[in-house]
Amino acid sequence: MSQHKHYEAPQVPDYGSSLCSNDGDDNGKKRTGNVWTATANIITAMIGSDVFILPWAIAQLGWIVGPSLILCFSFLNIYISVLLVDCYRTGDPINGRRNHTYMDAVRSNLGGTKAVACGIVQYVYLYALVVYQTLDASKSMK
């Protein structure tokens, strides 16, 4: 009679407060995001009609201006990403209150009245973008 060894699954370390905040921001839910899920979200956010026209538009600028503009866009993207990371928590970057939305970050950094003004500008811009895309789509169907 052969004896089978019993193998146990490796135990997942309990990171406690690093995956679940103690300040009630996450409602006790553990955070499961990692580099791969963030990369997947960035890729799916960038895939759209604009990403297909970008190579043609850059090629029209030539070999000097095109790659230079790509480098400028890359540095601008890094700068904006650093700003977003800095706005994620208010006060202390480790234990500060978490800002879940863009308007939470604006409210905690600018205050109440400026946050309302920023929200109005944000919604006006969104409305103008929808009107522009609708007009552009109806013009292309003509």
Disulfide bonds with the S-S distance in Angstrom:
none
